[in-house]
Amino acid sequence: MADKKDRVALFIDFDNIRIGARQYFSTPSRNAEIHPEKLMQKASKYGSIVVAKAYADFTGHPKEFQDRLLFSAGIEPIHTPSKYSGGRRQSSADMHMAIDMMLEAIDGKNTDIFLLMTGDADFIRVVSTVKNHFGKKVIISGIQSPSTSLDLLNAGDGRDPISKQDCDLVGELGHLSRPLVTKADLVRAEAVKEELKKDLSALKKVNPGFLKNMFKKPSNTASIPEQKVVEIAIQQPIRRIRGDSLQSTSNKPTPLSIESKPKPSFSSNQRRRRHKKNWNKTKPGIDNTPTVNT
């Protein structure tokens, strides 16, 4: 057990430990949730806590953690926005956490022990540098499961795994709202993206020059709104690609076509002559019967 006079810096990879706890400690009746106060109790065993930070993109977690649960336990939440690619969320929390650990180690006067709550092998070099170069004691506290990197555990001076006792399995944290961004949202977005890729790929085979010219406004569609032109250009080819039968839509009203011919235009003199001609045909009192010279 460490000396109570030691100063402890607590760094929490919140994404890593919360997902790990839910994966390995949940029961059929309730999901396990990380309990921030119990994490602070674990850290306080090693001395006086001078720094306590939790890193995550909190849009992927219930807002109660960022709004009140972490603050009430004395932990500062550090929001690190993620990038989304290929239906997966690429977190930047690791980078922010590693930088703050190095800054805390360089300061040197404020901390004696680093308590690192994560099981991510990406922190091996940071742990080794803080331990060997700056002479700090590093304790690794990952989820008690095979997901915690063995190399990371060996890089530290000690290990203190997070177990079921450090989680909420009875609802002590109260109601937790749905995250703003969930895994289901990412899967759904990726499915839509793949469907669009298939449509565009098929469109290129049917009409290679369509994509190049789809946004060019033809001269004979001056009266058609641009948004309508784009809608027609996109919808009609995709309907044909997906196998919509032309016969099945023969009874439906035909949508406005981009290639529709414009109405003929007449000059003012032409309109005047046409109007006079039509008026004479129906003018009362005038016999329009052709005469025959005998």
BATORTI-810628 format. One record per residue (C-alpha): z negated, x, y negated; residue in three letters; residue number from 1. Coordinates in Angstrom, 2 decimals. Layout:
N
Z	X	Y	ALA	NUM
...
***
This chain:
294
0.00	0.00	0.00	MET	1
0.95	1.28	-3.42	ALA	2
-1.51	1.99	-6.19	ASP	3
-2.19	-1.03	-8.41	LYS	4
-1.60	1.21	-11.43	LYS	5
2.02	1.75	-10.41	ASP	6
4.63	0.05	-12.57	ARG	7
7.19	-1.96	-10.65	VAL	8
10.75	-2.90	-11.61	ALA	9
12.03	-5.89	-9.65	LEU	10
15.80	-6.38	-9.33	PHE	11
17.06	-9.46	-7.44	ILE	12
20.59	-9.97	-6.18	ASP	13
20.14	-13.74	-6.34	PHE	14
23.51	-14.61	-4.78	ASP	15
22.79	-12.42	-1.78	ASN	16
19.26	-13.51	-0.96	ILE	17
19.70	-17.23	-1.68	ARG	18
22.82	-17.53	0.47	ILE	19
21.16	-15.46	3.21	GLY	20
18.00	-17.59	3.15	ALA	21
19.99	-20.82	3.42	ARG	22
22.06	-19.38	6.26	GLN	23
19.27	-17.98	8.43	TYR	24
16.13	-19.96	7.53	PHE	25
17.39	-23.53	7.10	SER	26
16.34	-26.23	9.56	THR	27
18.32	-29.29	10.71	PRO	28
16.26	-31.47	8.37	SER	29
16.11	-29.27	5.26	ARG	30
17.87	-26.31	3.67	ASN	31
15.75	-23.27	2.91	ALA	32
15.49	-22.28	-0.75	GLU	33
14.26	-19.03	-2.25	ILE	34
10.88	-19.54	-3.95	HIS	35
10.76	-17.42	-7.15	PRO	36
6.95	-17.41	-7.38	GLU	37
6.62	-16.10	-3.85	LYS	38
9.07	-13.33	-4.67	LEU	39
6.86	-12.32	-7.60	MET	40
3.80	-12.33	-5.33	GLN	41
5.62	-9.97	-2.96	LYS	42
6.47	-7.63	-5.84	ALA	43
2.94	-7.70	-7.30	SER	44
1.60	-6.05	-4.13	LYS	45
3.12	-2.76	-5.31	TYR	46
1.61	-2.70	-8.79	GLY	47
2.08	-4.11	-12.26	SER	48
5.49	-5.70	-12.75	ILE	49
7.12	-4.45	-15.95	VAL	50
10.68	-5.63	-15.26	VAL	51
11.83	-8.66	-13.24	ALA	52
15.48	-9.74	-13.35	LYS	53
17.68	-11.94	-11.15	ALA	54
21.47	-11.52	-11.28	TYR	55
24.00	-14.20	-10.35	ALA	56
26.78	-16.45	-11.52	ASP	57
24.45	-19.41	-11.90	PHE	58
27.28	-21.94	-11.99	THR	59
27.26	-21.55	-8.20	GLY	60
23.56	-22.45	-7.94	HIS	61
21.46	-25.47	-8.97	PRO	62
20.86	-25.29	-12.72	LYS	63
17.10	-25.68	-12.19	GLU	64
16.89	-22.01	-11.13	PHE	65
18.33	-20.73	-14.39	GLN	66
16.70	-23.36	-16.61	ASP	67
13.08	-23.32	-15.41	ARG	68
12.23	-22.04	-11.92	LEU	69
12.95	-18.35	-12.54	LEU	70
11.49	-18.37	-16.05	PHE	71
8.30	-20.09	-14.88	SER	72
7.82	-17.36	-12.27	ALA	73
8.30	-14.60	-14.86	GLY	74
11.81	-13.60	-13.77	ILE	75
14.60	-13.23	-16.30	GLU	76
17.88	-14.78	-15.09	PRO	77
20.95	-12.69	-15.94	ILE	78
24.10	-14.82	-15.83	HIS	79
27.17	-12.82	-14.75	THR	80
30.36	-14.94	-14.75	PRO	81
32.60	-14.56	-11.71	SER	82
36.32	-14.36	-11.27	LYS	83
38.09	-16.63	-8.78	TYR	84
40.91	-15.31	-6.63	SER	85
42.35	-16.57	-3.38	GLY	86
39.81	-19.36	-3.13	GLY	87
36.96	-16.85	-3.22	ARG	88
34.47	-16.07	-5.94	ARG	89
34.34	-12.41	-6.92	GLN	90
30.92	-11.79	-8.39	SER	91
30.19	-9.17	-11.03	SER	92
26.43	-9.38	-10.48	ALA	93
26.36	-6.16	-8.43	ASP	94
27.86	-4.13	-11.27	MET	95
25.46	-5.50	-13.90	HIS	96
22.49	-4.98	-11.62	MET	97
23.45	-1.38	-10.78	ALA	98
23.87	-0.51	-14.48	ILE	99
20.47	-1.93	-15.38	ASP	100
18.85	-0.03	-12.52	MET	101
20.33	3.25	-13.74	MET	102
19.22	2.57	-17.32	LEU	103
15.71	1.83	-16.12	GLU	104
15.66	5.02	-14.05	ALA	105
16.91	7.12	-16.97	ILE	106
14.15	5.80	-19.21	ASP	107
11.71	7.18	-16.65	GLY	108
8.46	6.34	-18.44	LYS	109
8.28	2.63	-17.66	ASN	110
8.63	2.45	-13.88	THR	111
7.30	4.13	-10.78	ASP	112
8.63	1.82	-8.07	ILE	113
11.94	0.02	-7.78	PHE	114
11.83	-3.13	-5.63	LEU	115
15.39	-4.10	-4.76	LEU	116
15.86	-7.57	-3.26	MET	117
19.28	-7.51	-1.62	THR	118
20.96	-6.68	1.65	GLY	119
24.26	-5.56	0.15	ASP	120
25.50	-2.14	1.26	ALA	121
27.19	-1.66	-2.13	ASP	122
23.83	-0.52	-3.53	PHE	123
23.42	2.44	-1.16	ILE	124
24.57	5.05	-3.67	ARG	125
22.52	3.53	-6.50	VAL	126
19.41	3.58	-4.32	VAL	127
20.07	7.16	-3.24	SER	128
20.55	8.28	-6.87	THR	129
17.41	6.56	-8.16	VAL	130
15.40	8.01	-5.29	LYS	131
16.69	11.57	-5.08	ASN	132
17.85	12.35	-8.62	HIS	133
15.20	10.53	-10.64	PHE	134
12.36	10.79	-8.15	GLY	135
11.55	7.08	-8.06	LYS	136
10.23	5.19	-5.07	LYS	137
12.62	2.50	-3.87	VAL	138
11.62	-0.43	-1.64	ILE	139
14.36	-2.51	-0.02	ILE	140
13.57	-6.20	0.41	SER	141
16.50	-7.97	2.05	GLY	142
16.69	-11.12	4.10	ILE	143
15.14	-10.64	7.55	GLN	144
18.44	-10.99	9.38	SER	145
21.37	-8.96	10.70	PRO	146
23.16	-9.51	7.37	SER	147
21.00	-6.88	5.66	THR	148
22.69	-3.49	5.73	SER	149
20.88	-0.99	7.98	LEU	150
22.24	1.92	5.92	ASP	151
20.74	0.37	2.79	LEU	152
17.34	0.09	4.50	LEU	153
17.53	3.72	5.56	ASN	154
18.46	4.85	2.03	ALA	155
15.20	3.49	0.58	GLY	156
11.63	4.75	0.88	ASP	157
10.41	1.58	2.52	GLY	158
11.34	-1.93	3.56	ARG	159
9.68	-5.29	2.99	ASP	160
11.96	-8.03	4.33	PRO	161
12.09	-11.55	2.92	ILE	162
11.05	-14.05	5.59	SER	163
10.62	-17.81	5.93	LYS	164
7.22	-17.52	4.29	GLN	165
8.95	-16.50	1.06	ASP	166
11.12	-19.63	1.05	CYS	167
10.61	-23.30	0.26	ASP	168
11.04	-25.42	3.38	LEU	169
9.01	-28.47	2.32	VAL	170
10.44	-29.34	-1.08	GLY	171
7.91	-27.56	-3.33	GLU	172
10.62	-26.73	-5.86	LEU	173
11.44	-30.40	-6.37	GLY	174
14.88	-31.94	-6.75	HIS	175
17.72	-29.44	-7.10	LEU	176
20.99	-30.63	-8.61	SER	177
24.44	-29.91	-7.27	ARG	178
25.92	-26.59	-8.50	PRO	179
28.73	-26.76	-11.04	LEU	180
30.99	-24.81	-8.66	VAL	181
30.58	-25.12	-4.90	THR	182
32.35	-23.62	-1.92	LYS	183
34.04	-26.96	-1.30	ALA	184
35.50	-26.83	-4.82	ASP	185
36.97	-23.39	-4.14	LEU	186
38.46	-24.50	-0.81	VAL	187
39.99	-27.58	-2.44	ARG	188
41.49	-25.53	-5.27	ALA	189
42.99	-23.05	-2.82	GLU	190
44.55	-25.89	-0.79	ALA	191
46.22	-27.30	-3.92	VAL	192
47.47	-23.83	-4.82	LYS	193
49.02	-23.32	-1.37	GLU	194
50.71	-26.73	-1.55	GLU	195
52.29	-25.85	-4.88	LEU	196
53.51	-22.55	-3.47	LYS	197
55.24	-24.37	-0.59	LYS	198
56.89	-26.82	-2.97	ASP	199
58.19	-24.06	-5.23	LEU	200
59.41	-22.01	-2.26	SER	201
61.36	-24.97	-0.91	ALA	202
62.67	-25.73	-4.39	LEU	203
64.11	-22.24	-4.72	LYS	204
66.02	-22.70	-1.45	LYS	205
67.49	-26.06	-2.48	VAL	206
68.36	-25.15	-6.05	ASN	207
67.87	-21.44	-6.89	PRO	208
68.80	-21.90	-10.54	GLY	209
66.54	-24.87	-11.14	PHE	210
63.38	-22.95	-11.99	LEU	211
65.32	-20.80	-14.44	LYS	212
66.74	-23.77	-16.34	ASN	213
64.10	-26.45	-15.82	MET	214
62.60	-26.03	-19.28	PHE	215
65.91	-25.82	-21.12	LYS	216
66.46	-29.06	-23.00	LYS	217
70.04	-30.34	-22.54	PRO	218
71.95	-31.29	-25.67	SER	219
72.49	-34.86	-24.43	ASN	220
68.76	-35.58	-24.11	THR	221
67.85	-35.31	-27.77	ALA	222
66.25	-38.74	-27.74	SER	223
64.18	-38.09	-24.58	ILE	224
60.66	-36.70	-25.20	PRO	225
60.27	-33.15	-23.94	GLU	226
57.32	-34.08	-21.74	GLN	227
59.42	-36.78	-20.05	LYS	228
62.23	-34.31	-19.44	VAL	229
59.85	-31.90	-17.69	VAL	230
58.33	-34.70	-15.58	GLU	231
61.76	-35.83	-14.39	ILE	232
62.87	-32.25	-13.72	ALA	233
59.84	-31.53	-11.58	ILE	234
59.32	-34.81	-9.74	GLN	235
62.88	-35.61	-8.60	GLN	236
63.66	-32.33	-6.73	PRO	237
60.20	-32.23	-5.12	ILE	238
60.62	-35.78	-3.84	ARG	239
63.89	-34.79	-2.19	ARG	240
62.36	-31.63	-0.73	ILE	241
59.47	-33.53	0.84	ARG	242
61.98	-35.73	2.69	GLY	243
61.81	-38.92	0.63	ASP	244
64.81	-40.98	1.73	SER	245
67.22	-42.06	-0.95	LEU	246
67.75	-45.32	0.93	GLN	247
64.04	-46.13	0.81	SER	248
64.10	-45.87	-2.95	THR	249
67.43	-47.68	-3.48	SER	250
65.69	-50.95	-4.32	ASN	251
63.41	-49.29	-6.85	LYS	252
64.43	-48.99	-10.49	PRO	253
66.24	-45.73	-11.09	THR	254
64.27	-43.41	-13.39	PRO	255
65.78	-42.00	-16.52	LEU	256
68.13	-39.17	-15.62	SER	257
68.55	-35.96	-17.52	ILE	258
72.30	-36.03	-16.91	GLU	259
72.77	-39.60	-18.26	SER	260
75.71	-39.84	-20.62	LYS	261
74.91	-40.44	-24.28	PRO	262
76.10	-43.60	-25.98	LYS	263
79.41	-43.18	-27.85	PRO	264
78.95	-42.65	-31.56	SER	265
81.24	-44.16	-34.21	PHE	266
81.75	-43.34	-37.83	SER	267
81.02	-45.92	-40.50	SER	268
84.76	-46.72	-40.98	ASN	269
85.21	-47.24	-37.25	GLN	270
82.24	-49.58	-37.07	ARG	271
83.56	-51.53	-40.07	ARG	272
87.01	-51.98	-38.48	ARG	273
85.50	-53.03	-35.14	ARG	274
83.25	-55.54	-36.86	HIS	275
86.15	-57.02	-38.90	LYS	276
88.32	-57.30	-35.82	LYS	277
85.63	-59.11	-33.83	ASN	278
84.86	-61.42	-36.75	TRP	279
88.50	-62.45	-37.23	ASN	280
88.73	-63.47	-33.61	LYS	281
86.02	-66.09	-34.07	THR	282
86.56	-67.02	-37.75	LYS	283
86.63	-70.81	-38.13	PRO	284
89.76	-72.43	-39.61	GLY	285
92.08	-69.64	-38.58	ILE	286
94.55	-70.19	-35.81	ASP	287
94.51	-67.06	-33.72	ASN	288
97.21	-68.35	-31.37	THR	289
100.14	-65.96	-31.35	PRO	290
103.33	-67.42	-32.86	THR	291
106.73	-67.26	-31.26	VAL	292
109.85	-67.08	-33.41	ASN	293
112.49	-69.45	-32.27	THR	294
***
